[in-house]
Amino acid sequence: MTEIVLGVGASHSTLMNTHWEETFHKDRAERFRDALGAARDALAAARPDTVVLVGSNHFRGFWLDLIPAFTLGVGECVANGESGTPEGPQPVDVELARHLADSLVESGRFDLAFSARLRIDHGQSHAIQYLLDGLDVEIVPLVVNMFAPPLPTLERCERLGAAVRDAVLAFPGDRRVAVIGSGGLSHRLPWPDWRDPHGEDEEFMVGAWLDGRENSGEYDARRREIIRAAEAALSPEFDEEFLSRLERGELRRLTALSSAELEKAAGNGAQEVRSWLLMAALLDHAPGRRLAYEQLPEWLTGMAVAVIDPARGTEP
C-alpha cells in the first residue's frame, strides 16, 4: 500500500550559502536553519521512500523559449549547483513519476508537461541540501511556473495537488511518500514582467531569460548584482495569515486570490507559495504546525518552515 506520510513547507535562499557571515540578524537566521534541521528530523522519522519535491525554477533550467505551467520529472534530474547548492544527478523514483504522469493524463484531469532530462535549480535543490541531507530517498520533482506570467492560478495549483494525491495513493507499489513545497513566503525580486520591461536592468534580465539556455553563465554575475542591490519588501502580516491558515488546515482559501492580488499583498516572490499550496493539497489539507517564521530582510524574504503530519490529525 502506498501512503503519504508527511508534508514540509520551507522557504529557500541561496544567501544562506553565500552570505551567511554577512547576515545581520544572525539569531533569526540560526532559528530558521535550526527549523530546517527539525523538519529534516521529522522527515527521517517518517521514513519516506520517495519525496515529491515541488518548487520553482529561477530561469536556470527553464527559459522563455518554453515555459510550461507544470513539469514533472520522469527520468534524469540534474541540479544546477548555483551558489553552493547541490550539483549533478539526483535520484528519481522513475516508476512512481511515470505512474503519476500516466494517471493524470488518462484521468483527464491534467495534461502535464514532462521531462526525461530535467534541470532544477535552488528552487528545489535548496530543499535537497537542507531537508534531505543524509536521507536514503528518491525524488519526484515537480516544477511549477511561478515567475513568467501568465502563471497557473492558485486554484489550478490546489486542484493539481489533489489530483497528484489521488494518483499517489492509487500507485500499485508499496511506497511511503513525503511531500516538500519549497519557496516563499513574502518577498519581492527585482524581476520584471517579461512582457513589459522598463530600463536597462529589466531589459538585461529579460534577455538573459530568453537567451540563456546555451550560455546562462555569461549572465550570472550581473544577475547577482541586480538581486543583491534590491531592497527588501517583506509583508509579515501576509506571512502570519498564511501560516495561520496552514495551521488550521485552511490553506485552500488562498485560492480566492488572483496572481495580481497575491503580488500586491506580498511581492512577486510570494508567487512561490504555490509550492506550499500544492503540498498542503497532497496532504488533504490536514492541520499543520509551524516550526519557524523569521523576517530576514538581508535575504529579501520572510523565511518559514512548517510540517503537516497526517498522523497527528487523528490524535485525540
PAZAPA-4460 file (N, C-alpha, C; in steps of 0.05 Angstrom, whole numbers, plus 32768, in hexadecimal, padded with zeros to 4 digits):
% residues 316
    n_x    n_y    n_z   ca_x   ca_y   ca_z    c_x    c_y    c_z   seq   type   mol
   8011   7FE8   8000   8000   8000   8000   8012   8019   8000     1      M     A
   800A   802C   7FF0   8019   8046   7FEF   800A   805A   8001     2      T     A
   8019   8069   8011   800E   807D   8022   801E   8096   8022     3      E     A
   8012   80AC   8029   801F   80C6   802B   8023   80CC   8048     4      I     A
   803D   80CE   8051   8043   80CD   806D   804A   80E7   8079     5      V     A
   8051   80FB   8069   8059   8115   8075   805A   812A   805F     6      L     A
   8054   8143   8067   8059   8159   8055   806A   816E   8063     7      G     A
   807B   817B   8053   808C   8191   805E   808B   81A8   804B     8      V     A
   8087   81C0   8056   808A   81D9   8047   80A2   81E8   8051     9      G     A
   80B2   81F2   803F   80CB   8200   8048   80D3   8215   8034    10      A     A
   80D9   822D   803E   80E5   8241   802D   8101   823A   8024    11      S     A
   810A   8246   800F   8126   8242   8007   8134   825C   8001    12      H     A
   814E   825C   8005   815F   8274   7FFE   817B   826A   7FFB    13      S     A
   8187   8270   7FE3   81A3   8268   7FE0   81B5   827A   7FF0    14      T     A
   81AB   8290   7FFB   81BC   82A1   800C   81C3   8293   8026    15      L     A
   81B5   827D   802D   81BE   826D   8044   81DA   8262   803F    16      M     A
   81DF   825B   8025   81F8   8250   801E   820E   8264   8018    17      N     A
   8206   827A   800B   821A   828D   8001   821F   82A5   8013    18      T     A
   820C   82AC   8025   820F   82C4   8035   8207   82C0   8052    19      H     A
   820D   82A8   805C   8206   82A2   8078   8214   82B6   808B    20      W     A
   822D   82B9   8088   823C   82CA   809A   8234   82E8   8099    21      E     A
   822A   82F0   8081   8221   830C   807E   8204   8310   8088    22      E     A
   81F7   82FB   8090   81DC   82FD   809A   81DB   830C   80B4    23      T     A
   81CC   8322   80B5   81CB   8333   80CD   81BB   8326   80E3    24      F     A
   81A3   831C   80DC   8192   830F   80F0   8199   82F2   80F3    25      H     A
   81B1   82ED   80FE   81BC   82D2   80FF   81AA   82C0   8111    26      K     A
   819E   82CB   8126   818D   82BB   8137   8175   82B1   8128    27      D     A
   8169   82C2   8117   8152   82B9   8107   815B   82A4   80F3    28      R     A
   8172   82A8   80E6   817C   8295   80D3   8181   827A   80E0    29      A     A
   818B   827A   80F8   8191   8261   8106   8177   8253   810E    30      E     A
   8163   8262   8116   8149   8255   811C   813D   8248   8104    31      R     A
   813F   8256   80ED   8134   824B   80D4   8144   8232   80CD    32      F     A
   815E   8233   80CE   816F   821C   80C7   8169   8204   80DA    33      R     A
   8165   820A   80F3   815F   81F5   8106   8144   81E8   8100    34      D     A
   8131   81F9   80F7   8116   81EE   80F0   8118   81DC   80D7    35      A     A
   812A   81E3   80C4   812F   81D0   80AE   8139   81B6   80B8    36      L     A
   814B   81B7   80CC   8155   819E   80D8   813F   818E   80E6    37      G     A
   812D   819C   80F3   8117   818E   8100   8104   8181   80EC    38      A     A
   8100   818F   80D5   80EF   8183   80C0   80FD   816B   80B4    39      A     A
   8117   816D   80B0   8126   8157   80A6   8124   813F   80B9    40      R     A
   8125   8144   80D3   8122   812E   80E6   8106   8122   80E4    41      D     A
   80F1   8133   80E0   80D6   8128   80DD   80D4   8117   80C4    42      A     A
   80E1   811F   80AF   80E1   810F   8096   80EF   80F4   809C    43      L     A
   8105   80F5   80AA   8114   80DC   80AF   8102   80C9   80C0    44      A     A
   80F4   80D4   80D4   80E2   80C4   80E5   80CB   80B8   80D5    45      A     A
   80C2   80C6   80C0   80AC   80BD   80B0   80B4   80A6   809D    46      A     A
   80CE   80A3   8099   80D9   808D   8088   80CE   808B   806C    47      R     A
   80CE   80A2   805D   80C4   80A0   8042   80D7   8091   802F    48      P     A
   80CB   8084   801C   80DB   8079   8006   80E0   808E   7FF0    49      D     A
   80CC   809F   7FED   80CB   80B2   7FD6   80C1   80CD   7FE0    50      T     A
   80CC   80E2   7FD5   80C3   80FD   7FDC   80B9   810B   7FC2    51      V     A
   80A0   8112   7FC1   8096   8123   7FAC   80A0   8140   7FB2    52      V     A
   80B1   814B   7FA2   80BE   8164   7FA7   80B4   8179   7F94    53      L     A
   80A4   818C   7FA0   8097   81A1   7F90   80A6   81BB   7F94    54      V     A
   80AC   81C8   7F7E   80BA   81E2   7F80   80BA   81F1   7F66    55      G     A
   80C7   8208   7F67   80C8   821B   7F51   80E2   8216   7F42    56      S     A
   80E5   8225   7F2C   80FE   8226   7F1D   8104   8243   7F17    57      N     A
   811C   824C   7F1C   8124   8268   7F1A   8133   826D   7F00    58      H     A
   8127   8264   7EEA   8133   8268   7ECF   8150   825D   7ECF    59      F     A
   8152   8244   7ED8   816C   8236   7ED6   8168   821B   7EC9    60      R     A
   8151   8210   7ECA   814B   81F7   7EBC   8135   81FB   7EA8    61      G     A
   8126   8211   7EAB   8110   8218   7E99   8115   8234   7E8E    62      F     A
   810F   8238   7E75   8114   8252   7E68   80FB   825B   7E59    63      W     A
   80FB   8274   7E51   80E3   827F   7E45   80DD   8273   7E29    64      L     A
   80F0   8262   7E1F   80E9   8254   7E06   80D4   823E   7E0B    65      D     A
   80D1   8236   7E24   80BC   8222   7E2A   80B8   8221   7E48    66      L     A
   80A0   822A   7E51   809A   822B   7E6E   807F   821C   7E73    67      I     A
   8080   8202   7E79   8067   81F4   7E81   805D   81FE   7E9C    68      P     A
   8044   81FB   7EA0   8039   8202   7EBB   8043   81EE   7ED0    69      A     A
   8042   81D4   7EC9   804A   81BF   7EDB   805B   81AB   7ECC    70      F     A
   8072   81A3   7ED7   8083   8190   7ECA   808C   817A   7EDF    71      T     A
   8087   8161   7ED8   808D   814B   7EE9   80A6   813D   7EDF    72      L     A
   80BA   8139   7EF0   80D2   812B   7EE9   80CD   810D   7EEA    73      G     A
   80D1   80FF   7ED3   80CA   80E3   7ED1   80E2   80D2   7EC9    74      V     A
   80FA   80DE   7ECA   8112   80CF   7EC3   812A   80DB   7ED1    75      G     A
   813E   80E4   7EC2   8155   80F1   7ECE   814E   810C   7EDB    76      E     A
   815B   8112   7EF1   8158   812C   7EFD   8173   8136   7F06    77      C     A
   817B   814E   7EFC   8195   8159   7F01   8192   8174   7F0F    78      V     A
   819F   8177   7F26   819E   8190   7F35   81B4   81A3   7F2A    79      A     A
   81AC   81BC   7F27   81BE   81D0   7F1B   81D7   81D6   7F2B    80      N     A
   81D4   81D7   7F46   81EB   81DB   7F57   81F3   81F7   7F5C    81      G     A
   81E1   820B   7F57   81E9   8227   7F5B   81EB   822D   7F79    82      E     A
   81FD   823F   7F80   81FF   824A   7F9B   8202   8235   7FB1    83      S     A
   8211   8220   7FAB   8217   820C   7FC0   8201   81F8   7FC4    84      G     A
   81EC   81F8   7FB4   81D8   81E3   7FB6   81E1   81CA   7FA8    85      T     A
   81D4   81B4   7FAD   81DD   819B   7FA0   81DE   819C   7F82    86      P     A
   81F2   818E   7F77   81F6   818E   7F5A   81F7   8172   7F50    87      E     A
   81EB   816D   7F39   81EE   8153   7F2C   81D5   8143   7F2E    88      G     A
   81D7   8129   7F26   81BF   8117   7F25   81B3   8113   7F40    89      P     A
   8199   8111   7F41   818A   810C   7F59   8179   80F2   7F55    90      Q     A
   8175   80E2   7F6A   8167   80C9   7F67   8149   80CD   7F63    91      P     A
   813E   80C3   7F4E   8121   80C6   7F48   8113   80AB   7F4A    92      V     A
   80FC   80AC   7F56   80EA   8094   7F57   80DB   8094   7F3D    93      D     A
   80E8   8089   7F28   80DD   808A   7F0D   80C3   807B   7F0B    94      V     A
   80C0   8064   7F19   80A8   8055   7F18   8090   8065   7F22    95      E     A
   8093   8071   7F39   807D   8081   7F44   8078   809A   7F33    96      L     A
   808D   80A7   7F2A   808A   80BF   7F19   807B   80BA   7F00    97      A     A
   8081   80A4   7EF3   8073   809D   7EDA   8056   8094   7EDF    98      R     A
   8052   8087   7EF5   8036   8081   7EFD   8026   809A   7F01    99      H     A
   8032   80AF   7F0E   8024   80C8   7F12   801D   80D5   7EF7   100      L     A
   8031   80D6   7EE5   802C   80E2   7ECB   8016   80D4   7EBC   101      A     A
   8017   80B9   7EBC   8003   80AA   7EAE   7FE7   80AE   7EBA   102      D     A
   7FE6   80AD   7ED5   7FCC   80AE   7EE3   7FBF   80C9   7EDF   103      S     A
   7FCF   80DF   7EE0   7FC3   80F9   7EDD   7FB8   80FE   7EC1   104      L     A
   7FC6   80F4   7EAD   7FBD   80F7   7E91   7FA5   80E5   7E8C   105      V     A
   7FA7   80CC   7E94   7F92   80B9   7E8E   7F78   80BF   7E9D   106      E     A
   7F7A   80CB   7EB4   7F62   80D3   7EC3   7F54   80EB   7EB6   107      S     A
   7F62   80F9   7EA5   7F57   8111   7E98   7F59   812A   7EAA   108      G     A
   7F67   8128   7EC1   7F68   813E   7ED3   7F7E   8152   7ECD   109      R     A
   7F95   8148   7EC4   7FAB   815A   7EBE   7FBC   814F   7EA7   110      F     A
   7FC4   8160   7E95   7FD7   8158   7E80   7FF1   8166   7E87   111      D     A
   8001   815A   7E99   801A   8166   7EA1   802F   8163   7E8C   112      L     A
   8041   8178   7E8B   805A   8174   7E7C   806B   8160   7E8C   113      A     A
   807C   8152   7E7F   808E   8140   7E8D   80AA   8143   7E81   114      F     A
   80BE   813C   7E91   80D9   813D   7E88   80E8   8124   7E90   115      S     A
   80F5   8117   7E7C   8106   8100   7E82   8123   8108   7E87   116      A     A
   8128   8122   7E86   8142   812D   7E8D   813E   8149   7E98   117      R     A
   8135   814A   7EB1   812D   8163   7EBE   8145   8171   7ECC   118      L     A
   8147   818B   7EC8   815B   819A   7ED7   814D   81AC   7EEC   119      R     A
   8154   81A8   7F05   8149   81B8   7F1A   815D   81CC   7F25   120      I     A
   8154   81E0   7F33   8166   81F3   7F40   815F   81F4   7F5E   121      D     A
   8168   8209   7F6B   8165   820A   7F89   8148   820B   7F91   122      H     A
   8136   8210   7F7F   8119   820E   7F86   8112   81F3   7F90   123      G     A
   8122   81DF   7F8A   811E   81C4   7F95   8137   81B8   7FA2   124      Q     A
   814E   81BF   7F97   8167   81B4   7FA2   816E   81BF   7FBD   125      S     A
   8164   81D7   7FC4   8167   81E1   7FDF   815A   81CE   7FF3   126      H     A
   8143   81C4   7FEC   8135   81B1   7FFE   8145   8196   7FFF   127      A     A
   8150   818E   7FE9   8160   8175   7FE9   8177   8179   7FFC   128      I     A
   8184   8190   7FFB   819B   8196   800B   8195   8195   8029   129      Q     A
   817F   81A2   8031   817A   81A6   804E   8165   8193   805A   130      Y     A
   8154   8188   8049   813F   8177   8054   8143   8159   804E   131      L     A
   8152   8153   803A   8156   8136   8033   8172   812D   8037   132      L     A
   8183   813E   8043   819F   8136   8048   81A1   811D   8059   133      D     A
   81AE   8109   804F   81B2   80F0   805E   819B   80DD   805C   134      G     A
   8185   80E4   804F   816E   80D2   804D   8170   80C1   8033   135      L     A
   816A   80A8   8035   816B   8096   801F   8150   8096   8011   136      D     A
   814B   80AA   8001   8131   80AD   7FF3   8136   80B4   7FD6   137      V     A
   8122   80AE   7FC6   8120   80B8   7FAB   810C   80CF   7FA9   138      E     A
   810D   80DE   7F94   80FB   80F5   7F91   80EA   80F2   7F78   139      I     A
   80D3   80FF   7F79   80C3   8104   7F61   80C1   8123   7F5F   140      V     A
   80D1   812F   7F4D   80D1   814D   7F4C   80BA   8157   7F3C   141      P     A
   80AC   816B   7F47   8096   8179   7F39   809C   8197   7F39   142      L     A
   80A1   81A2   7F21   80A8   81BE   7F1E   808F   81CD   7F16   143      V     A
   808A   81E3   7F24   8072   81F4   7F1F   807C   820F   7F15   144      V     A
   8070   821A   7F00   8078   8234   7EF6   806D   8249   7F0A   145      N     A
   807E   8257   7F17   8076   826B   7F2B   8081   8287   7F24   146      M     A
   8090   828A   7F0E   809D   82A3   7F09   8099   82AE   7EED   147      F     A
   808E   829F   7EDA   808B   82A8   7EBF   806D   82A9   7EB8   148      A     A
   8060   82C0   7EBD   8043   82C1   7EB8   803C   82BD   7E9B   149      P     A
   8024   82B2   7E96   800F   82AC   7EA9   8015   8293   7EB9   150      P     A
   8010   8295   7ED3   8015   827F   7EE6   7FFC   826D   7EE9   151      L     A
   8000   8254   7EEF   7FE9   8243   7EF6   7FDB   824F   7F0F   152      P     A
   7FC1   824F   7F0F   7FB3   825B   7F25   7FB7   824A   7F3F   153      T     A
   7FB3   8257   7F55   7FB5   824A   7F6F   7FA1   8233   7F70   154      L     A
   7F89   8238   7F65   7F75   8223   7F66   7F7E   820A   7F55   155      E     A
   7F8B   8210   7F3F   7F95   81FA   7F2E   7FAA   81EA   7F3C   156      R     A
   7FBC   81F8   7F4A   7FD1   81EA   7F5A   7FC5   81D9   7F70   157      C     A
   7FB1   81E3   7F7D   7FA4   81D3   7F92   7F97   81BA   7F86   158      E     A
   7F8A   81BD   7F6F   7F7D   81A7   7F62   7F92   8192   7F59   159      R     A
   7FA9   819C   7F50   7FBE   8189   7F48   7FC8   817A   7F60   160      L     A
   7FCB   8187   7F77   7FD3   8179   7F8F   7FC0   8163   7F96   161      G     A
   7FA6   8168   7F94   7F92   8153   7F9A   7F94   813C   7F86   162      A     A
   7F99   8143   7F6D   7F9A   812E   7F58   7FB3   811D   7F5C   163      A     A
   7FCA   812A   7F63   7FE2   811A   7F68   7FDF   8109   7F81   164      V     A
   7FD1   8113   7F95   7FCC   8103   7FAD   7FBD   80E9   7FA5   165      R     A
   7FA8   80EC   7F95   7F98   80D4   7F8D   7FAA   80C0   7F7D   166      D     A
   7FBB   80CB   7F6C   7FCC   80BA   7F5C   7FE1   80AC   7F6D   167      A     A
   7FEC   80BA   7F80   8000   80AE   7F92   7FF3   8097   7FA2   168      V     A
   7FDB   809C   7FAD   7FCE   8087   7FBD   7FC5   8070   7FAD   169      L     A
   7FC2   8073   7F93   7FBA   805D   7F81   7FD2   804E   7F76   170      A     A
   7FEA   8056   7F7D   8001   8048   7F73   8001   802B   7F7C   171      F     A
   8005   8018   7F6A   8002   7FFC   7F72   801A   7FF1   7F82   172      P     A
   8030   8000   7F83   8047   7FF7   7F93   8043   7FFD   7FB0   173      G     A
   8059   7FFA   7FBF   8059   7FFF   7FDC   806C   8015   7FE1   174      D     A
   8062   802D   7FE6   8072   8045   7FEA   8069   8054   8002   175      R     A
   807C   805E   8011   8077   8073   8025   8081   808D   8018   176      R     A
   806E   80A0   8014   8073   80B8   8004   8071   80D1   8016   177      V     A
   8085   80E1   8015   8084   80FC   8022   8082   8111   800C   178      A     A
   807B   8129   8014   8078   813F   8001   8086   8158   800C   179      V     A
   8095   8165   7FFB   80A2   817E   8003   8098   8194   7FF0   180      I     A
   808F   81AA   7FFB   808A   81C2   7FEB   809F   81D7   7FF2   181      G     A
   80AE   81E0   7FDE   80C5   81F1   7FE3   80C0   820D   7FD7   182      S     A
   80C4   8222   7FE7   80C1   823D   7FDD   80B3   8250   7FF0   183      G     A
   80B1   8269   7FE8   80A3   827D   7FF8   80B2   8283   8012   184      G     A
   80A6   8292   8025   808C   829D   8023   808D   82B9   8015   185      L     A
   8086   82CE   8024   8086   82E8   8017   80A2   82F1   800F   186      S     A
   80A5   82FA   7FF7   80BD   8308   7FEE   80B9   8313   7FD2   187      H     A
   80C9   8327   7FCC   80C8   8334   7FB2   80E3   8332   7FA5   188      R     A
   80E4   8326   7F8D   80FC   8324   7F7E   80FD   833B   7F69   189      L     A
   8115   8344   7F62   8117   8359   7F4E   8114   834E   7F32   190      P     A
   80FE   833F   7F2E   80F9   8331   7F14   80E1   833E   7F07   191      W     A
   80E4   8344   7EEE   80CD   8351   7EE0   80B9   833D   7ED6   192      P     A
   80A2   8347   7ECF   8090   8337   7EBE   809D   8336   7EA3   193      D     A
   80A4   831F   7E99   80B4   831C   7E81   80A7   8329   7E69   194      W     A
   808D   832D   7E6A   807E   8338   7E54   8080   8356   7E52   195      R     A
   808A   8363   7E67   808B   8380   7E68   80A2   838A   7E79   196      D     A
   80BB   8385   7E71   80D2   838F   7E81   80D5   83AD   7E7E   197      P     A
   80E0   83B8   7E94   80E5   83D5   7E95   8102   83D9   7E9F   198      H     A
   8112   83E7   7E8F   812D   83EE   7E97   8141   83D8   7E90   199      G     A
   815A   83E0   7E93   8170   83CE   7E8A   8172   83B4   7E99   200      E     A
   816E   83B5   7EB4   8170   839D   7EC3   815A   8389   7EBC   201      D     A
   8142   8393   7EB9   812C   8381   7EB3   812F   8376   7E97   202      E     A
   8138   8386   7E84   813D   837B   7E69   8153   8366   7E69   203      E     A
   8167   836A   7E7A   817C   8356   7E7C   8171   833C   7E87   204      F     A
   8160   833D   7E9C   8155   8325   7EA8   8144   8316   7E94   205      M     A
   8134   8324   7E85   8123   8316   7E71   8134   830A   7E5C   206      V     A
   8149   8317   7E53   815B   830C   7E40   8169   82F3   7E4A   207      G     A
   8170   82F3   7E64   817D   82DB   7E70   8169   82C4   7E70   208      A     A
   8150   82C9   7E76   813C   82B4   7E78   8135   82A9   7E5C   209      W     A
   8137   82BA   7E48   8131   82B1   7E2D   8148   82A2   7E20   210      L     A
   8160   82AB   7E25   8177   82A1   7E16   818A   828F   7E27   211      D     A
   8183   828A   7E40   8196   827D   7E51   8199   825F   7E50   212      G     A
   8189   8252   7E40   818A   8235   7E3F   81A6   822A   7E38   213      R     A
   81B3   8237   7E25   81CD   822E   7E1C   81E4   823B   7E2A   214      E     A
   81E0   8253   7E37   81F6   8261   7E42   81EE   8270   7E5C   215      N     A
   81E0   8262   7E6D   81D6   826F   7E85   81EC   827A   7E97   216      S     A
   8203   826D   7E97   8218   8277   7EA9   8221   8293   7EA2   217      G     A
   821E   829C   7E8A   8226   82B7   7E82   8215   82CC   7E90   218      E     A
   81FE   82C5   7E9A   81EC   82D8   7EA6   81ED   82D8   7EC4   219      Y     A
   81FA   82C4   7ED0   81F8   82C0   7EED   8202   82D7   7EFE   220      D     A
   8219   82E2   7EF7   8225   82F7   7F08   8212   830F   7F0A   221      A     A
   8209   8319   7EF3   81F8   8330   7EF4   81DD   832A   7F00   222      R     A
   81D2   8312   7EFB   81B9   830A   7F08   81BC   830C   7F26   223      R     A
   81D2   8302   7F31   81D7   8302   7F4D   81D9   831F   7F58   224      R     A
   81E7   8330   7F49   81EA   834C   7F51   81CE   8359   7F53   225      E     A
   81BD   8355   7F40   81A3   8361   7F40   8193   8357   7F58   226      I     A
   8194   833E   7F5E   8185   8333   7F74   8190   833D   7F8F   227      I     A
   81AB   833E   7F92   81B7   8347   7FAB   81B2   8365   7FB0   228      R     A
   81AC   8374   7F9B   81A7   8390   7F9E   818A   8396   7FA5   229      A     A
   8179   8382   7FA4   815D   8386   7FAA   8157   838C   7FC7   230      A     A
   8143   839C   7FCC   813A   83A2   7FE7   8125   838E   7FEF   231      E     A
   8126   8385   8009   8113   8372   8013   80F7   837E   8014   232      A     A
   80E3   836E   800F   80C7   8377   8010   80B7   835F   801C   233      A     A
   80B8   835C   8036   80AB   8346   8043   808E   834E   804B   234      L     A
   807D   833A   804E   8061   833E   8056   805B   832B   806D   235      S     A
   8064   8331   8085   8060   831F   809C   8043   8319   80A2   236      P     A
   8031   832C   809C   8015   8327   80A2   800A   8311   808F   237      E     A
   8012   8312   8076   800A   82FD   8064   8016   82E3   806D   238      F     A
   802F   82E2   8074   803C   82C9   807C   802F   82BD   8094   239      D     A
   8027   82CE   80A7   801A   82C4   80BF   7FFF   82B7   80B8   240      E     A
   7FF0   82C5   80A8   7FD6   82BA   80A0   7FD9   82A0   8090   241      E     A
   7FED   829F   807F   7FF2   8287   806F   7FF9   8270   8081   242      F     A
   800B   8273   8094   8012   825D   80A6   7FFB   8256   80B9   243      L     A
   7FEB   8269   80C1   7FD4   8263   80D2   7FC0   8251   80C2   244      S     A
   7FBC   8258   80A9   7FAA   8247   8098   7FB5   822B   8096   245      R     A
   7FD0   8228   8092   7FDB   820E   8090   7FD7   81FE   80AA   246      L     A
   7FDB   820C   80C0   7FD7   81FE   80DA   7FBA   81F5   80DE   247      E     A
   7FA8   8203   80D3   7F8B   81FC   80D6   7F82   81E9   80C0   248      R     A
   7F93   81E3   80AD   7F8B   81D2   8097   7F79   81E1   8083   249      G     A
   7F7D   81FB   8080   7F6C   820B   8070   7F7B   8219   8059   250      E     A
   7F92   820E   8051   7FA2   821C   803D   7F94   821E   8022   251      L     A
   7F80   820C   801D   7F71   820E   8004   7F63   8228   8000   252      R     A
   7F5E   8236   8016   7F51   8250   8014   7F62   8265   8004   253      R     A
   7F7B   825F   8003   7F8D   8271   7FF4   7F85   8272   7FD6   254      L     A
   7F77   825E   7FCD   7F70   825D   7FB0   7F5D   8273   7FA8   255      T     A
   7F52   8281   7FBB   7F41   8298   7FB4   7F51   82AF   7FA8   256      A     A
   7F6C   82AF   7FAC   7F7D   82C5   7FA2   7F85   82C0   7F85   257      L     A
   7F85   82D6   7F76   7F91   82D5   7F5B   7FB0   82D8   7F5E   258      S     A
   7FBE   82D3   7F49   7FDB   82D7   7F4A   7FE2   82F4   7F4F   259      S     A
   7FD3   8306   7F43   7FD8   8323   7F48   7FD2   832B   7F65   260      A     A
   7FBD   8320   7F70   7FB7   8326   7F8C   7FCC   831B   7F9F   261      E     A
   7FD6   8303   7F99   7FEB   82F7   7FA9   8004   8308   7FA8   262      L     A
   800C   8311   7F90   8024   8321   7F8E   8021   833C   7F9C   263      E     A
   8009   8348   7F9B   8005   8361   7FA9   8007   835D   7FC7   264      K     A
   7FFD   8347   7FD1   7FFD   8342   7FEE   8018   833A   7FF8   265      A     A
   8029   832C   7FE8   8041   8320   7FF4   8059   8320   7FE1   266      A     A
   8057   832C   7FCA   806E   832D   7FB8   806E   8318   7FA3   267      G     A
   807D   831C   7F8E   807E   8308   7F78   808A   82EE   7F81   268      N     A
   809C   82EE   7F94   80A8   82D5   7F9E   8094   82C4   7FAD   269      G     A
   807F   82D0   7FB7   806A   82C1   7FC5   805A   82AF   7FB3   270      A     A
   805E   82B2   7F99   8051   829F   7F86   805A   8282   7F8C   271      Q     A
   8071   8280   7F9A   807B   8265   7FA0   806A   8256   7FB5   272      E     A
   8058   8264   7FC2   8047   8255   7FD5   8036   8240   7FC7   273      V     A
   8035   8241   7FAD   8028   822B   7F9E   8034   8210   7FA7   274      R     A
   804E   820F   7FAC   805A   81F6   7FB5   804E   81EC   7FCF   275      S     A
   804A   81FE   7FE2   803D   81F7   7FFB   8021   81EE   7FF7   276      W     A
   8012   81FC   7FE6   7FF6   81F5   7FE1   7FF4   81DA   7FD5   277      L     A
   8005   81D3   7FC1   8005   81B8   7FB6   800C   81A4   7FCB   278      L     A
   8020   81A9   7FDC   8027   8197   7FF1   8010   8192   8004   279      M     A
   8003   81A7   800C   7FEC   81A5   801F   7FD5   8194   8012   280      A     A
   7FD0   8198   7FF8   7FBB   8189   7FEB   7FC2   816B   7FEA   281      A     A
   7FDC   8165   7FE6   7FE5   8149   7FE6   7FE1   813D   8001   282      L     A
   7FE1   814D   8016   7FDC   8143   8031   7FBF   8146   8039   283      L     A
   7FAE   814B   8025   7F91   814E   8029   7F8A   8164   803D   284      D     A
   7F9C   8178   803E   7F98   8190   804F   7F94   8188   806D   285      H     A
   7FA3   8175   8076   7FA4   816F   8092   7FB1   8187   80A1   286      A     A
   7FA9   818C   80BA   7FB6   81A2   80C9   7FD4   819F   80CA   287      P     A
   7FE2   81B6   80C8   7FFF   81B6   80C9   800A   81C2   80E3   288      G     A
   8024   81C3   80E4   8032   81CE   80FB   804A   81DD   80F2   289      R     A
   804B   81F7   80F9   8062   8207   80F1   807A   8201   8103   290      R     A
   8091   8200   80F7   80AA   81FC   8107   80B9   8216   8109   291      L     A
   80B5   8228   80F7   80C3   8242   80F9   80B7   8255   80E5   292      A     A
   80B8   826F   80ED   80B4   8285   80DA   80C6   829B   80E2   293      Y     A
   80D7   82A4   80D0   80EA   82B9   80D5   80EA   82CD   80BE   294      E     A
   80EA   82E7   80C5   80ED   82FC   80B1   810B   8300   80AD   295      Q     A
   8114   82FB   8095   8131   82FD   808E   8134   830F   8076   296      L     A
   8133   832A   807B   8136   833C   8064   8150   8339   8055   297      P     A
   8165   8330   8063   817F   832B   8055   817C   8316   803F   298      E     A
   8169   8304   8043   8163   82EF   802F   814B   82F6   801E   299      W     A
   8140   830E   8022   812A   8319   8013   8110   830B   8018   300      L     A
   810E   82F9   802C   80F8   82E6   802E   80EE   82E2   804A   301      T     A
   80D4   82DE   804C   80C9   82D3   8065   80CD   82B5   8065   302      G     A
   80DE   82AB   8077   80E7   828F   8076   80D7   827E   808A   303      M     A
   80CB   8268   8080   80BA   8257   8091   80BF   823A   808C   304      A     A
   80BA   822A   80A0   80BA   820D   809E   80A1   8202   80AD   305      V     A
   8093   81EF   80A1   807C   81E3   80AE   807A   81C6   80A5   306      A     A
   806D   81B6   80B5   8068   819A   80AE   804A   8193   80B0   307      V     A
   8042   8181   80A0   8027   8175   80A2   802B   8157   80A6   308      I     A
   8022   814E   80BD   8024   8131   80C4   8008   8126   80C5   309      D     A
   8000   8116   80B1   7FE4   810C   80B1   7FDE   80FB   80C9   310      P     A
   7FF2   80EE   80D4   7FED   80DD   80EB   7FE4   80EE   8103   311      A     A
   7FEF   8106   8106   7FE8   8117   811D   7FCA   8120   811B   312      R     A
   7FC0   8121   8102   7FA4   8129   80FF   7F90   8115   810A   313      G     A
   7F99   80FC   810E   7F88   80E7   8119   7F8A   80E4   8137   314      T     A
   7F9D   80F3   8143   7FA0   80F0   8160   7F89   80FE   816F   315      E     A
   7F81   80F2   8186   7F6C   80FF   8195   7F75   8119   81A2   316      P     A
***
